[in-house]
Each structure stands twice: as structure tokens, then as C-alpha cells.
Amino acid sequence: MDYCLADGDGSATMWTAPLDIDVDGDGTLDGVGLDVDGDGSVDDALADFDGDGMADHAVLDGTSYFTDDGTGTWAVSVDRGGQLRWFGLDGVEQFGGPMVDLDGDGQAGERLVDIDSDGLADRALGDGVAYADTDGDGTWDLRLTDSDKDGRADAANGLS
């Protein structure tokens, strides 16, 4: 199974390891035991439940389950069924995700990310635009625009 982990310096390393544990308890090896949370104990796991050869679930200390939200971040707690609480640009609270229509254009083109795993979306990533809740109050504070699509923000605008 392949998986990618941050190196702590802003870079990341791709790893390949043989399946060595049965995470979902069905009698078939589907995961790799690791120390993901850095507590010094190999009591965590990355698992491939969809069978594509890439890790799609993380289990910390055998009790906290997370899925990859599509951005390579273990941000969606499984106990929420992949649903996040989020606020539209109009301030109306909603539940859903990870793909939503944040900007109200009629297309679910923004991917919600819950950086601190509290169930409330902190980031929303769209095509050439990103939104951030910088103070954790649930409202979007900053809009970043990448007009030349080079992966770097060209403009940042505060939202009220």
C-alpha cells in the first residue's frame, strides 16, 4: 500500500509498505501499522478500504478514525460520516461535504477541509480560489485567488 506523510519541514515522503494488519476486522489484511501521531507507540494505522493501493483511512490509537478528504489531509472524522458543519458566504449554517457549493454558483466545486478536526470547516478549496476561517469562529475571513493557476495566491481579500 502507498501512503504519504509529512516530514515536518514542509515536505512529504511517499512510502510503500506491505499490508500487515486487519483494520476493519473482516479477516483480510487492509492496513499498515505505524506511529502516525508520534507518541512512540505503533498503535496507529493507515488503511486502504477501497482497494486502490493508496491509504484512505487513518486510525489513531485504535479509537479515532479519519478519512482523507481528497487533499491528502486526514481531516474528515469518520464518526461524522464525512459530514462537516460549514457556513455559506451568506452566513447560513449547513452540513455536508467534502464537496459543496460554497460560493452559490450552483456547482459543488469547493472542497471543505477541517484542519483542526473539530467538525467545522476551516478551509474551502475551489478552482483558482480558496477561503479560510482564520479565527475559528466558523465564518470565512479571507478569500485567496490564484488567477494565473500556478498554485500560488495572487490576491488575498478580507471578507466581512
Residue pairs with C-beta under 8 A, 6 or more apart in sequence:
1 16
1 17
1 18
1 19
1 31
1 32
1 46
1 48
1 53
1 54
1 55
2 14
2 15
2 16
2 53
2 54
2 55
3 14
3 15
3 17
3 32
3 46
3 54
3 55
4 12
4 13
4 14
4 15
4 55
4 72
5 12
5 13
5 15
5 36
6 12
7 13
12 72
17 32
18 32
19 29
19 30
19 31
19 32
19 48
20 29
20 31
20 32
20 33
21 29
21 30
21 31
21 32
21 33
21 45
22 28
22 29
22 30
22 31
23 30
23 31
23 45
23 47
23 49
23 57
23 59
24 30
24 47
24 49
30 47
30 48
30 49
31 45
31 46
31 47
31 48
31 55
31 57
31 59
32 45
32 46
32 47
32 55
33 42
33 43
33 44
33 45
34 42
34 44
34 45
34 46
35 41
35 42
35 43
35 44
36 44
36 45
36 46
36 58
36 60
37 44
37 60
37 61
39 61
43 61
43 62
44 58
44 59
44 60
44 61
44 62
45 58
45 59
46 55
46 57
46 58
46 59
47 55
47 56
47 57
47 58
47 59
48 54
48 55
48 56
48 57
49 56
49 57
50 56
55 68
56 67
56 68
57 65
57 66
57 67
57 68
57 78
58 65
58 66
58 67
58 68
58 74
59 65
59 66
60 66
64 77
65 77
65 78
65 79
66 74
66 75
66 76
66 77
66 78
66 117
67 74
67 76
67 78
67 82
68 74
68 75
68 76
69 75
69 76
69 97
69 98
69 111
69 112
69 113
69 114
70 98
70 99
70 111
71 111
71 113
71 125
73 113
73 115
75 113
75 114
75 115
75 117
76 82
76 84
76 97
76 98
76 114
77 114
77 117
77 119
80 119
82 97
82 98
83 95
83 96
83 97
84 95
84 96
84 97
84 98
84 112
84 114
84 119
84 120
84 121
85 93
85 94
85 95
85 119
85 120
85 121
85 138
86 93
86 94
86 95
86 96
86 97
86 100
86 102
86 112
86 120
86 121
86 124
86 138
87 93
87 94
87 121
87 138
87 139
87 140
88 94
88 102
88 104
89 102
89 103
89 104
89 131
89 140
89 159
90 104
91 139
93 138
94 100
96 112
97 111
97 112
97 121
98 111
98 112
98 113
99 108
99 109
99 110
99 111
99 112
100 108
100 110
100 111
100 112
100 124
101 107
101 108
101 109
101 110
102 110
102 112
102 124
102 126
102 131
102 140
103 109
103 110
103 126
103 129
109 126
109 127
110 124
110 125
110 126
110 129
110 131
111 124
111 125
111 126
112 121
112 123
112 124
113 121
113 122
113 123
113 124
113 125
114 120
114 121
114 122
115 122
115 123
116 122
116 136
120 133
120 136
120 138
121 133
122 132
122 133
122 136
123 130
123 131
123 132
123 133
124 130
124 131
124 140
128 145
128 146
128 147
128 149
129 143
129 144
129 145
129 146
130 143
130 144
130 146
130 153
131 140
131 142
131 143
131 144
131 159
132 140
132 141
132 142
132 144
133 139
133 140
133 141
134 141
134 142
135 141
139 159
140 159
141 158
141 159
142 156
142 157
142 158
142 159
143 156
143 157
143 158
143 159
144 153
144 155
144 156
145 153
145 154
145 155
145 156
145 157
146 152
146 153
146 154
147 154
147 155
148 154
